[in-house]
Amino acid sequence: MPRHLTGLARGEWRRLEPQLRAAGVLTVADRATLAAYCREYQRWVDAEAAIAKTGGEVTTTDAGNMIQNPWLAVANKALVLMRGFAADLGISPASRSRVAAAVPEDPMDQLDDIIGRVP
């Protein structure tokens, strides 16, 4: 788990990483994608809490005008990013059927290929 993940992002990593690894769809190369998903998850939860704390999806300015709560844009952007990362990782039900587990290549096969090419 990357050290920069904190709070809910760490919890989400702990929840997903074992499942993705067991399914054979997570490799070391996917670390940044999973970390980004987990960070956006935390951003979404934080934004939803801020929306609730600041009066809901619509708020009133000091001049009395009703506007969209700025936190709603943060929450919506986080959801869009989460959806993309989820698709890449096969987390969503629709994307799960499209993500195939890669069978790791036997290191000895790689060695044979290298040795076989040496003159």
C-alpha positions as CSV (number, residue, x, y, z in Angstrom):
1,M,0.0,0.0,0.0
2,P,1.4,3.4,-0.9
3,R,2.4,5.5,2.2
4,H,0.5,8.6,1.0
5,L,-2.9,6.9,1.4
6,T,-4.6,7.8,4.7
7,G,-7.8,7.3,6.5
8,L,-10.7,5.9,4.3
9,A,-8.4,5.5,1.3
10,R,-6.2,3.0,3.3
11,G,-9.4,1.2,4.4
12,E,-10.6,0.9,0.9
13,W,-7.2,-0.4,-0.2
14,R,-7.3,-3.1,2.5
15,R,-10.8,-4.0,1.4
16,L,-10.2,-4.3,-2.3
17,E,-6.5,-5.4,-2.7
18,P,-6.9,-9.0,-1.3
19,Q,-10.0,-9.6,-3.5
20,L,-8.4,-8.2,-6.6
21,R,-5.2,-10.2,-6.0
22,A,-7.2,-13.4,-5.3
23,A,-9.1,-12.9,-8.6
24,G,-5.8,-12.6,-10.4
25,V,-6.5,-9.2,-11.8
26,L,-4.1,-7.1,-9.7
27,T,-0.4,-6.9,-10.4
28,V,2.4,-4.6,-9.1
29,A,1.8,-2.5,-12.3
30,D,-1.7,-1.7,-11.1
31,R,-0.6,-0.2,-7.8
32,A,-1.1,3.4,-8.9
33,T,-4.5,2.7,-10.4
34,L,-5.8,1.1,-7.2
35,A,-4.2,3.9,-5.1
36,A,-5.9,6.5,-7.3
37,Y,-9.3,4.7,-7.0
38,C,-8.9,4.6,-3.2
39,R,-8.0,8.3,-3.0
40,E,-11.0,9.3,-5.1
41,Y,-13.2,7.1,-2.8
42,Q,-12.0,9.1,0.2
43,R,-12.5,12.4,-1.7
44,W,-16.1,11.3,-2.6
45,V,-16.9,10.4,1.0
46,D,-15.4,13.6,2.3
47,A,-17.3,15.7,-0.2
48,E,-20.6,13.9,0.6
49,A,-20.0,14.7,4.3
50,A,-19.3,18.3,3.4
51,I,-22.5,18.5,1.4
52,A,-24.5,17.3,4.3
53,K,-22.8,19.6,6.7
54,T,-23.2,22.7,4.6
55,G,-26.9,22.4,3.9
56,G,-27.4,19.9,1.1
57,E,-27.0,20.1,-2.7
58,V,-28.3,23.7,-2.9
59,T,-27.0,26.5,-0.7
60,T,-27.7,30.2,-0.4
61,T,-25.1,32.9,-0.9
62,D,-24.7,35.8,1.5
63,A,-26.7,37.9,-1.1
64,G,-29.6,35.4,-0.8
65,N,-29.1,33.7,-4.2
66,M,-29.5,29.9,-4.4
67,I,-26.6,28.1,-5.9
68,Q,-25.3,24.5,-6.3
69,N,-23.2,23.6,-3.3
70,P,-19.6,23.7,-4.5
71,W,-18.9,20.3,-2.7
72,L,-21.4,18.7,-5.1
73,A,-19.0,19.3,-8.0
74,V,-16.2,17.7,-6.0
75,A,-18.3,14.7,-5.2
76,N,-19.5,14.2,-8.8
77,K,-15.9,14.5,-10.2
78,A,-14.7,11.9,-7.7
79,L,-17.5,9.6,-8.8
80,V,-16.5,10.0,-12.4
81,L,-12.9,9.2,-11.7
82,M,-13.8,6.3,-9.5
83,R,-15.9,4.8,-12.2
84,G,-13.0,5.0,-14.7
85,F,-10.6,3.4,-12.2
86,A,-13.2,0.8,-11.3
87,A,-13.6,-0.2,-14.9
88,D,-9.8,-0.5,-15.4
89,L,-9.6,-2.7,-12.3
90,G,-12.7,-4.8,-13.0
91,I,-14.4,-3.6,-9.8
92,S,-17.8,-2.8,-11.2
93,P,-20.2,-5.6,-12.2
94,A,-20.2,-4.5,-15.9
95,S,-16.4,-4.3,-16.2
96,R,-15.8,-7.5,-14.2
97,S,-16.8,-9.6,-17.2
98,R,-14.4,-7.7,-19.5
99,V,-11.3,-7.9,-17.2
100,A,-9.4,-11.1,-17.6
101,A,-6.8,-12.3,-15.1
102,A,-3.4,-12.5,-16.7
103,V,-1.6,-15.8,-16.2
104,P,1.9,-15.0,-15.0
105,E,4.5,-16.2,-17.3
106,D,6.9,-18.8,-15.9
107,P,10.3,-17.1,-15.3
108,M,12.0,-20.2,-16.6
109,D,10.2,-19.7,-20.0
110,Q,11.6,-16.2,-20.1
111,L,15.1,-17.4,-19.3
112,D,14.8,-20.1,-22.1
113,D,13.7,-17.4,-24.5
114,I,16.8,-15.2,-23.6
115,I,19.2,-18.1,-23.6
116,G,17.8,-19.4,-26.9
117,R,18.5,-16.1,-28.6
118,V,22.1,-15.7,-27.5
119,P,24.4,-16.8,-30.3
